[in-house]
């Protein structure tokens, strides 16, 4: 099921199960996972995009192997907050993916997540080639960490 509101998404999550964050690009999908306590996001891998069915099959495999409870998709809004073609593509991916995986799915505003990931990799003195390999799943971890922080705030409120 796809949830627009993070509060609705949070209400569907079982206890002690991890989440996955996805950064959907046109050529790759960055994947990050949380711990079971939902405190920290860790980059996992970058999936090279082929066809939707192959991409989805790899993602479902990861989700099942890691017993993931829910998926967070980065929503690439424009800087003014509006939604353009990339957001439509992400929403279409979510609709199609929800037919193959029955866990909850939500969106998180990913503006500047790639910029933050790039900055972190530069600060770690990562080579240009290595940054290109890592950027997508590091960006996915920034997206997922934003959700984890929001969930923590919801629990403490």
Backbone as CSV, one residue per row, in Angstrom:
resi,resn,N_x,N_y,N_z,CA_x,CA_y,CA_z,C_x,C_y,C_z
1,UNK,0.844,-1.175,0.000,0.000,0.000,0.000,0.890,1.239,0.000
2,UNK,0.493,2.255,-0.748,1.251,3.494,-0.863,0.641,4.543,0.059
3,UNK,1.485,5.157,0.884,1.043,6.174,1.839,1.684,7.517,1.493
4,UNK,0.854,8.524,1.360,1.367,9.877,1.107,1.865,10.524,2.394
5,UNK,1.239,10.218,3.505,1.594,10.814,4.798,2.487,9.870,5.596
6,UNK,3.550,10.417,6.140,4.496,9.601,6.903,3.829,9.018,8.151
7,UNK,2.846,9.729,8.723,2.144,9.232,9.910,1.366,7.953,9.587
8,UNK,0.726,7.910,8.411,-0.010,6.707,7.992,0.960,5.552,7.765
9,UNK,2.084,5.853,7.131,3.119,4.859,6.879,3.610,4.272,8.200
10,UNK,3.910,5.148,9.157,4.423,4.718,10.465,3.444,3.791,11.172
11,UNK,2.147,4.065,11.031,1.128,3.263,11.715,1.070,1.831,11.186
12,UNK,1.570,1.592,9.979,1.500,0.255,9.383,2.727,-0.595,9.670
13,UNK,3.757,-0.007,10.262,5.026,-0.717,10.430,5.011,-1.642,11.645
14,UNK,5.409,-2.888,11.443,5.529,-3.801,12.585,6.777,-3.446,13.390
15,UNK,6.811,-3.802,14.668,7.989,-3.490,15.487,9.197,-4.335,15.092
16,UNK,10.376,-3.772,15.338,11.651,-4.488,15.161,11.870,-5.022,13.743
17,UNK,11.480,-4.225,12.778,11.740,-4.573,11.368,12.365,-3.365,10.693
18,UNK,13.309,-3.593,9.835,14.047,-2.532,9.159,13.256,-1.938,7.997
19,UNK,13.722,-0.767,7.542,13.166,-0.092,6.373,14.238,-0.011,5.292
20,UNK,13.781,0.189,4.060,14.695,0.411,2.938,14.405,1.778,2.347
21,UNK,15.450,2.454,1.937,15.321,3.721,1.237,15.831,3.545,-0.178
22,UNK,15.100,4.100,-1.141,15.495,3.981,-2.543,15.644,5.361,-3.162
23,UNK,16.743,5.556,-3.873,16.975,6.763,-4.654,16.895,6.347,-6.116
24,UNK,15.753,6.640,-6.748,15.524,6.212,-8.131,16.157,7.205,-9.096
25,UNK,17.090,6.714,-9.877,17.669,7.512,-10.949,17.266,6.909,-12.279
26,UNK,17.630,7.545,-13.352,17.281,7.005,-14.662,18.154,5.811,-15.027
27,UNK,19.379,5.763,-14.489,20.300,4.676,-14.813,20.562,3.729,-13.658
28,UNK,20.318,4.194,-12.438,20.605,3.377,-11.255,19.544,3.591,-10.183
29,UNK,19.520,2.665,-9.230,18.678,2.789,-8.039,19.591,2.594,-6.834
30,UNK,19.719,3.642,-6.029,20.493,3.535,-4.802,19.639,2.893,-3.725
31,UNK,20.230,1.964,-2.978,19.507,1.239,-1.932,20.226,1.425,-0.597
32,UNK,19.464,1.796,0.419,19.985,1.901,1.787,19.023,1.164,2.709
33,UNK,19.539,0.701,3.834,18.728,-0.026,4.822,18.905,0.592,6.193
34,UNK,17.871,0.448,7.007,17.976,0.878,8.403,18.279,-0.337,9.261
35,UNK,18.593,-0.071,10.503,18.680,-1.141,11.484,17.253,-1.449,11.954
36,UNK,17.092,-2.488,12.750,15.756,-2.886,13.213,15.162,-1.925,14.254
37,UNK,16.004,-1.106,14.866,15.512,-0.125,15.838,15.118,1.192,15.167
38,UNK,15.317,1.260,13.865,14.983,2.447,13.058,15.722,3.691,13.542
39,UNK,17.030,3.522,13.790,17.816,4.667,14.251,18.797,5.175,13.203
40,UNK,19.398,4.284,12.429,20.436,4.716,11.490,20.264,4.041,10.126
41,UNK,20.501,4.839,9.077,20.445,4.342,7.702,21.865,4.066,7.216
42,UNK,22.030,2.963,6.502,23.328,2.563,5.981,23.214,2.286,4.486
43,UNK,24.104,2.862,3.674,24.080,2.558,2.240,24.330,1.063,2.008
44,UNK,23.612,0.468,1.068,23.787,-0.957,0.790,24.407,-1.188,-0.578
45,UNK,23.707,-0.793,-1.636,24.213,-1.053,-2.979,23.518,-0.154,-3.988
46,UNK,24.082,-0.141,-5.201,23.473,0.561,-6.318,23.084,-0.484,-7.353
47,UNK,21.814,-0.494,-7.711,21.301,-1.425,-8.715,21.336,-0.719,-10.063
48,UNK,22.016,-1.317,-11.022,22.026,-0.765,-12.379,20.676,-1.059,-13.020
49,UNK,20.021,-0.019,-13.508,18.682,-0.200,-14.079,18.760,-0.868,-15.438
50,UNK,17.808,-1.795,-15.639,17.683,-2.489,-16.917,16.253,-2.285,-17.385
51,UNK,15.391,-3.244,-17.042,13.956,-3.117,-17.291,13.272,-3.138,-15.939
52,UNK,12.066,-2.589,-15.881,11.366,-2.533,-14.600,11.285,-3.910,-13.948
53,UNK,10.940,-4.937,-14.711,10.759,-6.266,-14.117,12.057,-6.775,-13.484
54,UNK,13.189,-6.537,-14.142,14.474,-6.978,-13.584,14.861,-6.131,-12.369
55,UNK,14.647,-4.831,-12.482,14.957,-3.941,-11.355,14.120,-4.317,-10.140
56,UNK,12.827,-4.494,-10.367,11.909,-4.819,-9.274,12.248,-6.178,-8.665
57,UNK,12.606,-7.134,-9.502,12.953,-8.469,-8.996,14.156,-8.385,-8.054
58,UNK,15.162,-7.585,-8.411,16.339,-7.430,-7.540,15.953,-6.748,-6.230
59,UNK,15.119,-5.726,-6.323,14.694,-5.022,-5.111,13.864,-5.925,-4.205
60,UNK,12.952,-6.676,-4.770,12.136,-7.600,-3.970,13.036,-8.638,-3.302
61,UNK,14.042,-9.103,-4.009,14.988,-10.063,-3.440,15.688,-9.459,-2.211
62,UNK,16.145,-8.225,-2.334,16.798,-7.546,-1.202,15.822,-7.411,-0.039
63,UNK,14.606,-6.954,-0.331,13.611,-6.728,0.721,13.266,-8.018,1.453
64,UNK,13.139,-9.095,0.724,12.796,-10.380,1.362,13.971,-10.935,2.159
65,UNK,15.166,-10.889,1.579,16.351,-11.401,2.285,16.578,-10.670,3.604
66,UNK,16.360,-9.374,3.601,16.629,-8.549,4.779,15.407,-8.346,5.673
67,UNK,14.283,-8.985,5.326,13.033,-8.877,6.093,12.639,-7.419,6.318
68,UNK,12.582,-6.681,5.230,12.277,-5.247,5.277,10.769,-5.036,5.454
69,UNK,10.421,-4.113,6.344,9.013,-3.860,6.667,8.377,-2.822,5.758
70,UNK,9.150,-1.859,5.275,8.584,-0.788,4.465,9.646,-0.154,3.587
71,UNK,9.185,0.546,2.551,10.079,1.170,1.579,9.805,2.670,1.515
72,UNK,10.878,3.434,1.488,10.811,4.887,1.340,11.438,5.243,-0.004
73,UNK,10.665,5.885,-0.856,11.168,6.325,-2.155,11.461,7.817,-2.093
74,UNK,12.651,8.200,-2.542,12.966,9.614,-2.630,12.102,10.254,-3.710
75,UNK,11.431,11.337,-3.370,10.565,12.050,-4.312,11.303,13.306,-4.774
76,UNK,11.733,13.326,-6.045,12.570,14.430,-6.535,11.768,15.677,-6.907
77,UNK,11.307,16.369,-5.903,10.554,17.613,-6.141,11.473,18.685,-6.719
78,UNK,10.871,19.642,-7.404,11.609,20.809,-7.867,11.952,21.669,-6.649
79,UNK,12.884,22.577,-6.811,13.311,23.402,-5.674,12.174,24.255,-5.119
80,UNK,11.166,24.572,-5.943,10.025,25.353,-5.452,8.956,24.471,-4.801
81,UNK,9.219,23.159,-4.705,8.284,22.237,-4.067,7.296,21.590,-5.024
82,UNK,7.261,22.042,-6.256,6.324,21.468,-7.231,6.832,20.106,-7.713
83,UNK,5.936,19.365,-8.332,6.291,18.046,-8.841,6.345,18.078,-10.361
84,UNK,7.452,17.603,-10.904,7.633,17.557,-12.346,7.611,16.125,-12.857
85,UNK,8.137,15.911,-14.059,8.127,14.580,-14.678,8.850,13.506,-13.861
86,UNK,9.937,13.874,-13.161,10.662,12.871,-12.362,9.813,12.381,-11.193
87,UNK,9.011,13.264,-10.605,8.100,12.848,-9.531,7.039,11.906,-10.088
88,UNK,6.515,12.236,-11.261,5.511,11.366,-11.888,6.093,9.982,-12.147
89,UNK,7.338,9.946,-12.593,8.012,8.676,-12.843,8.185,7.880,-11.547
90,UNK,8.543,8.560,-10.467,8.710,7.897,-9.166,7.376,7.353,-8.669
91,UNK,6.318,8.133,-8.819,4.991,7.671,-8.390,4.531,6.472,-9.224
92,UNK,4.833,6.488,-10.510,4.488,5.345,-11.379,5.274,4.107,-10.948
93,UNK,6.548,4.287,-10.618,7.361,3.179,-10.132,6.733,2.596,-8.873
94,UNK,6.318,3.467,-7.953,5.701,3.013,-6.703,4.429,2.210,-6.979
95,UNK,3.586,2.704,-7.880,2.346,1.977,-8.213,2.660,0.598,-8.784
96,UNK,3.608,0.541,-9.699,3.971,-0.741,-10.312,4.646,-1.671,-9.306
97,UNK,5.524,-1.123,-8.488,6.237,-1.926,-7.502,5.288,-2.479,-6.445
98,UNK,4.264,-1.706,-6.098,3.307,-2.155,-5.073,2.505,-3.367,-5.542
99,UNK,2.501,-3.632,-6.834,1.846,-4.840,-7.348,2.700,-6.087,-7.112
100,UNK,3.997,-5.880,-6.880,4.932,-6.997,-6.720,5.374,-7.221,-5.278
101,UNK,5.229,-6.193,-4.459,5.647,-6.272,-3.058,4.533,-5.694,-2.213
102,UNK,4.108,-6.411,-1.178,2.899,-6.006,-0.454,3.150,-5.162,0.792
103,UNK,4.376,-4.769,1.035,4.659,-3.918,2.194,4.300,-2.463,1.924
104,UNK,4.263,-1.653,2.977,3.936,-0.231,2.819,5.058,0.531,2.113
105,UNK,4.654,1.514,1.336,5.574,2.375,0.586,5.197,3.820,0.887
106,UNK,6.198,4.656,1.067,5.951,6.087,1.230,6.996,6.868,0.459
107,UNK,6.824,8.177,0.432,7.737,9.068,-0.279,8.384,10.025,0.715
108,UNK,9.585,10.494,0.373,10.273,11.483,1.183,10.922,12.480,0.239
109,UNK,10.741,13.743,0.518,11.306,14.814,-0.292,12.824,14.652,-0.325
110,UNK,13.358,14.430,-1.495,14.790,14.162,-1.596,15.593,15.362,-2.079
111,UNK,14.992,16.532,-2.101,15.753,17.703,-2.551,17.069,17.804,-1.793
112,UNK,18.106,17.953,-2.532,19.469,18.146,-2.023,20.092,16.904,-1.376
113,UNK,19.433,15.745,-1.421,20.052,14.544,-0.838,21.309,14.154,-1.606
114,UNK,21.283,14.279,-2.931,22.465,13.941,-3.727,23.586,14.951,-3.466
115,UNK,23.220,16.215,-3.284,24.215,17.242,-2.964,24.868,16.923,-1.620
116,UNK,24.069,16.556,-0.636,24.603,16.205,0.688,25.499,14.970,0.602
117,UNK,25.073,13.980,-0.178,25.870,12.758,-0.338,27.200,13.078,-1.019
118,UNK,27.145,13.897,-2.046,28.370,14.303,-2.762,29.322,15.028,-1.812
119,UNK,28.789,15.928,-1.006,29.611,16.678,-0.056,30.269,15.723,0.953
120,UNK,29.505,14.760,1.452,30.061,13.803,2.414,31.179,12.973,1.784
121,UNK,30.985,12.568,0.543,32.012,11.772,-0.135,33.256,12.614,-0.429
122,UNK,33.057,13.882,-0.757,34.197,14.779,-0.973,34.971,14.975,0.328
123,UNK,34.239,15.159,1.433,34.893,15.339,2.730,35.675,14.093,3.140
124,UNK,35.217,12.938,2.666,35.923,11.691,2.965,37.061,11.444,1.975
125,UNK,37.313,12.441,1.099,38.392,12.384,0.119,38.245,11.181,-0.812
126,UNK,37.019,10.936,-1.242,36.718,9.823,-2.145,37.052,10.235,-3.581
127,UNK,37.694,9.346,-4.326,38.071,9.664,-5.710,36.813,9.864,-6.567
128,UNK,36.990,10.553,-7.683,35.869,10.832,-8.587,35.198,9.533,-9.053
129,UNK,35.997,8.548,-9.423,35.436,7.275,-9.896,34.654,6.575,-8.790
130,UNK,35.225,6.557,-7.589,34.568,5.910,-6.454,33.286,6.654,-6.073
131,UNK,33.310,8.003,-6.136,32.097,8.786,-5.845,30.981,8.398,-6.791
132,UNK,31.300,8.222,-8.080,30.277,7.855,-9.071,29.638,6.515,-8.718
133,UNK,30.442,5.596,-8.171,29.916,4.285,-7.782,29.047,4.368,-6.527
134,UNK,29.394,5.260,-5.614,28.761,5.301,-4.295,27.602,6.280,-4.163
135,UNK,27.548,7.292,-5.014,26.665,8.432,-4.799,25.195,8.040,-4.626
136,UNK,24.711,7.096,-5.427,23.285,6.774,-5.388,22.868,6.095,-4.098
137,UNK,23.644,5.120,-3.629,23.211,4.477,-2.380,23.544,5.319,-1.151
138,UNK,24.509,6.214,-1.262,24.730,7.166,-0.171,23.560,8.161,-0.124
139,UNK,23.110,8.621,-1.297,21.935,9.512,-1.350,20.710,8.801,-0.784
140,UNK,20.551,7.510,-1.081,19.429,6.736,-0.537,19.487,6.712,0.987
141,UNK,20.693,6.653,1.543,20.808,6.639,3.006,20.422,7.995,3.597
142,UNK,20.702,9.090,2.890,20.261,10.412,3.360,18.736,10.496,3.348
143,UNK,18.121,9.972,2.301,16.657,9.957,2.207,16.070,9.156,3.371
144,UNK,16.582,7.946,3.554,16.077,7.069,4.606,16.330,7.667,5.994
145,UNK,17.485,8.279,6.197,17.770,8.863,7.509,16.778,9.979,7.833
146,UNK,16.364,10.737,6.830,15.356,11.766,7.050,14.062,11.175,7.582
147,UNK,13.660,10.049,7.027,12.444,9.372,7.490,12.640,8.822,8.900
148,UNK,13.787,8.216,9.152,14.046,7.664,10.491,13.998,8.764,11.545
149,UNK,14.576,9.911,11.229,14.530,11.039,12.174,13.102,11.505,12.400
150,UNK,12.315,11.559,11.338,10.902,11.967,11.463,10.125,10.950,12.297
151,UNK,10.354,9.660,12.068,9.663,8.621,12.840,10.023,8.732,14.320
152,UNK,11.275,9.010,14.615,11.697,9.168,16.009,10.964,10.351,16.663
153,UNK,10.833,11.431,15.911,10.096,12.599,16.427,8.613,12.279,16.641
154,UNK,8.037,11.463,15.767,6.622,11.081,15.933,6.430,10.251,17.203
155,UNK,7.381,9.346,17.466,7.281,8.480,18.642,7.447,9.260,19.945
156,UNK,8.276,10.308,19.904,8.541,11.059,21.145,7.511,12.169,21.383
157,UNK,6.670,12.419,20.385,5.657,13.502,20.544,4.456,13.040,21.328
